[in-house]
Amino acid sequence: MEFPFDINQLFPERISVLDHTLEAGPGFVLASHCCTVYVCRPDLQACCATVIDELGKASARAQQLPAPVTSASKMKSQRHQLYLLKDGESNGGRGVVTGFLKIGYKKLFLLDLQSVHVEAEPLCVLDFYIVESLQRHGYGLEVFDFMLQDKNLDPVLMAYDRPSPKLLSFLANHYHLTENVPQVLFVHQHSFEKDSLVRHSVRELLSVDAQQQCRTITQAWMEG
């Protein structure tokens, strides 16, 4: 995804992690005789907000959602993190944005296999988008693996908010997350106990059959 400004100036790293501050790059670099001077541009945050807004709109269109779930204003008001992937060499060296992954903690209420209510607050994948023309080139796996390493987390312990069929296929192909137990309002598989600690892994998904009945469906994954 191209923009009329230098993406490399905004996001110095191949994968940048943004939070509610929407902090971008350090600004333009001016060379002096004695040192390097960083000049802060007042419009850097505005450019960063534009990138986030356009990515959110593109993700919503791809998932056929009525409105974006990712925007700069939502990022500012919520404690979420956004992993932004770029290709710094494209667009004449100005860079393009390849896609993004947004995560955050979310409180969920589940029924386990014994119909007992379980409360959990896992780290959730809230939005995930790779530019359509760049899909199936490994970019999605790159940013997802980067996030997992950054959080030191197994994907089986995460939750997935209303995943698209593409995301479900992605999780099945790369992380072997395939099983689920459907319920009226939720889908979940199991909770498990290990090393005297009960760890609940949950996964939210919106199935075709349940779209008429509920807004969110949740699935829990059990670690092998």
N, C-alpha and C positions, 0 to 999 in steps of 0.2 A: 504494500500500500504506500503510494507516494504522497508527499506533502510539499507545499510550496516553500518549505524552509529546510534547513540542514538538520536531518535526524541525528547525525553523528554529534552535532553540537548539543543536542538535548540529552542524548543517551550515549555516553562514552563507551559503555560496555556492550558486548554482544547481547547479553541478557541483563536488563536493568530491573531492580526491584523497587516498586513505588508503593508508598503508603498514603495516609491522609494528607501529608504535607505536599504531595505532588512535586517533590524536589526533582529537578532535572539536572543538566550538566552544570559545570562551573561558570559558563559564560564564554565569551570570546577571549582568545588568548592573544595578547599583544606582546611583541618582543621588544625588550629594551636592552640597553648596553650592559646592564648589570644583573638583570634578573628577569623572570617571567612574571607578567602582571595579569591577573585574572580580572576581567571587567564583567560585572554582573549586569545582565540585560534584564530590564523590568518585564519584558514580554516573554521570557522563557517559560514561566509558569502558564501563561496563556496559551503558548504553543503546545505545551505538554497536555493541557486540558483539552485542546482541540484534537490531539492524537487519541486520547482516551475516549472522547465523545464519539469520534468517527469509528473507532474499533468497536465500541459498544453497539452502535447502530448496525454495523456490518454483521456482528455476531447475532443480533436480534433478527435481522433479515434472513440469515442462514438458518436459524432455528425456527423461523416463522413465528416469532413471538410478537405480541401486540405492541410491546414497548421494550426499549433496552433495559437490561438489568445492570449494565455497567455504564457509568458516566462519571465525569470529573466531580460533579456536585455530590454524587453518592459516595465517591471515594473520600471526599473531604469530611463527610458526616459519619462514616462508618469505619470501623477498625479492620479494614481489609487490606490485603497485599496483592499487588498486581505485578506479575512477571512478564515483562515486555521483551520480545525477541525481535532483533533487527538483522538486516543484511547491510553492513556498512559500506560495501563496495558498489552496490547497485546505484542507479540513478545518477550516474556521473560522479560517483564518490560522495554524494550527499546522503546516501543511505535510504532504505525503505524499511517499513515495519512489516515483519513477517506474520506476527500473531501475538497472542497474549493468553495468560492463565491467571484468573483471579481466585483467591482463596480467602477463607475467614472461618472463625469459629461460630457454630450455630447450635442452639439448644434444641434437642429433639426428644420427643416422647414416643416410645415404642412399645409394642407388645412382643414378648419373646415367645418361644415355642410352647410355653406353658401358660400363655395368656396373662403373664404378669407384666405390669407396666414397668418400663425401664426408662430412666432419664439419662441422657448422655449429651455431651457437648464436644463433638469431634471437630477436627479441622475439615472443612468442606471445600470441595471444588464448586465455585459459584458461577463461573463463566469460563469458557475455553473456546478459543477461536484461532484458526489458521486461515490466512487468505486463501480463497478457493483455488486459485491458480497455482498455489504453492503446496497444496495438500499432497500427501503420499510421497513426500520427499524427506521425511524424517524430522521435520521441524517441530511437530507436535511432541514427538517422543523426546526430542532434545530439551524443550522447555519443561516438560513434565518431569523428566529425570532430574533436571537441575533443581526444580522445586523440592523433589523428594530428598535429594542430597542436602539441600539447604536446611530442610526441616528434620532431617535424619528420621524419616518416617516411611513405613511400609504402606503402599496404596490400599492394602486390605483394611487398614485402620482409618481410612478416610471416608467421608460421606460425599455424595455426588448429587447436587441439586438439579432436579429435572433434566437429566442428561438426554441428549439427542441420540437417535439411533447410531450416529457416527461415533459418539463418545462411548456408547456401550460396546460397539465393535472394537474400538481402540483399546478399551480396558480388557476385553476378552482376549484380543490378539497379543497384547504386550505384557499383560499382568495376570492373565488366566482368571479373571473375575467374571464368572458366568452364572453361578447358581443364585436362585432367589426363591423366597416363599411369599406368594402374594396374599394380601389381606385387603379388607375393605378400604382402609385409608392408608395403609402402609404396606410395604414389601420389605421383609427382612429375613435373614437366614438364621443367625444364631449369635449368642454371646458366648464368650469362653473365659475360662479361668486358667491362669498360668502363673507359677511362682508366687502363689498365694495372693495374687492381685487379679481382680475381676476387671477385664478390659472389654469394653463394648465397642465393636466396630460396626458402623452403620453406613448405609448408602441410600441416598434418595434418588428415585427415578420416577418419571411420569410415563406410564405405559399407555398404549393405544386404547386398551379396553377401559382403563380407569380415568381417562381424560374427562369423561362426562360426569364422574363421581367425585373427584377430589382435585385439589390443586397440587398436592405434593404426595409422593409415594416414597417410602423409605425402605431400604434394604440393608441388612447387616451382613458383613462378610466374616467368616471364621478363618482364622489363621491355621494353615495346615497342621 
